[in-house]
Amino acid sequence: MYKNILLPIVATVIFFGCAGSKTKPLSNKDLPDWYLNPPKFEDRFVGVGDALRPQFNLSKQVATERARVEVARAVETTVNSALNDHMQATGMGAEAGATEFTESVSKSLVNTTLRGCTIEKTEIFKDRVFVMVTYDANKAREEAKAVARLEAKKEEALYNEFKARQAFDALDQAMDRMKGASSVASPE
């Protein structure tokens, strides 16, 4: 008798225990004022990030990294995107059937160095860590100029190497022509 009652009770407990709990969506009162509308500065990029991890230190690191990525995306982002659109019709007239398929894929890549990116604010709301970082726009401009100059120097060096090779090839060809047109009689 107990086995017949115990089995459904255990199954019910396991079912509700494994059903999990839904996470409550965040509302504006669960966020710092500056998170959804970060301040805008003329001379600085601003990025915000958040994280909810079991350890505070890990939450802070992840939130800071997410904020830095947001700044890096504002400074420089390479975007690859593809849109595939397919339409097909079968049959004729009013009885025709149609199929349509659209797929959109995009990927953004960030690869930049943020020297001097600083944490402006860190706040904790309901165990979630929120971080705001700033990056000096003038530093970003100087970094971009430095990278452009370095690339130009590399291009110039490659061009100079190419010109030097051409000069040596021309010298070799001239020397080869001289061997056949010598005014000195060859020893017999």
N, C-alpha and C positions, 0 to 999 in steps of 0.2 A: 504494500500500500504506500509506504513512504517513498519507495523507489519511483512509483508512478507520479507522485507529487513533486519530488525533489528534482527529477529530470527537467520538467518544464520550467521550474523556478531557476535552475542553474542556466538553462538555455536563454531565458529572458534576461538575466543579469549579464551574461556574456554579450548578448546582442546589444543591449543598451550601453554597456561598457566599451564595446568596440566601435560604437557609432561615432564616437568622437564628439568634440565640441567645436562649434563654429566660432571663428574669431570675430569679435565685434569690429565693425569698421570704425576707423577713426573719425571723430567729428572735430570741428573747429575749436571746441573747448579743450580738446586733448592735445592741441598743438601750440607751440609758441607763436606769438603774433607775427614774427618775422619769417616763419617757415614757408607759408603759402605765398606771401608777398615780400620777398627779400628786399632790403633797401637797394636803391640804385644810386651808384656813385659815378661821377664823371671820370674819375681817374683810377677806378678799381673794378675788377671783375668780382662777382659775388657768386658763391656756390653754397648750397645747403644739402645736408644729408641726414639720414636717420637710421637707427638700427635698434633691434630688440634682441639681445643675446643673453644667455644665462649669466655671463660675467660682465661687470660694468666696463672693465678695461677693453674687452673685445668689442663691446657695443660702441665705445668711444672711437676705437680704431676704425671700425667698419663705417661708422657715420662720417668720420673725417675723410676717409678714402672716397666715399660716395660724393661728398661735397667737392673734393679736389677734382674728381672726374667731371663733375658738372662744370667747373671752371675750365678744365682742359678742353672740354667740348666747345665751350664758348670761344676759346683762343684758337683752336685748330681742330678740324674734324674732316676726315675723308669719308664720304658717303658713297656707297655702292647701292644701286637700286635697280630692280627689274620688275616689269609689269607684263604678265602674260594674259592675253585676253583671247578666248576661244569661243566661237559661236558655230553651231552646226544646226542645219535644218534637214529634216527628212520628210518625204511625202510631198503631196501637191495640194494646193488650194486650202480650203478651210480645215481639211483633215491633217494638214502638215503638223509635225511635231518639231519642237526646237529645244536645243540644249545650249546653255551658256555657262562658261566657266571662266572665272577671273581669279588670278593669283598675283598677289603683290608681295615682294620680298625686298627688304632693305637691310643694310648692315652699315653701321658707322664705326670707324676705327679712330682711335685717339692715340697719338704717340708724341708727347711733348714733355719738356722739362719745365717744372714750375719752381724756379728758384725764388724763395722769399714768399711763398704762399703761407699765410698766417691764419691761425684760428682766431676768429673774432668773438664768437659766442659758443657756449656749450650749455645746454639745459636738459633737465630730465623731467619728463612728463609720464606718469604711470609706467615706470620702469623702462621707457623708451628714451634713448639718448638722441638729441638733436644737436647738430653742429653747423655753424656758419663759418666759412672761410672767405678770405679776400686775397686778391692777387693784383699787384700794382700794374695797371695798363701800360705805363711807361716802360716797366721792366719787360713786359711781353713784347712791346714794340722793339726794344733794344735786342732782345733775344732773337726776334725774327730777322732783324737787320744783320746780326752776327751770323746767323745760319745762312742768310742769303750771300753775305760776303765770303763765307767759307766755301759755299757751293761755287761761287764765281771763281774763286782761286783754284778750286779743283778743276773746273772747266778750262781755265787758262793754262794750268799745268798740263792737262791732257792735250790741249791744242799745241802748246809749245813742244811737247814730246812728239806729236805727229809731224810738226814742221821740221824738227831735227831729224826724224827718220827719213823724211822726204829728201832733206839735204844730203844725208849720208848715202841714200840710194842713188841720188844724182851723181855724187862723187864716185861711187863704185862703178856706175855706168861709164863715166868719163874715163876712169882708169882702165876699164875693159877695152874701150875704143883706142886708148893710147897703145896698148900692147900690140894691136894689129897694125898700127900706122907708125912704127918706129923708123927713124932715119938711120939708125945704127944697123950695120949689116950683122946678121946673125952668124955666130961662129960655126964653122963647118968642120 
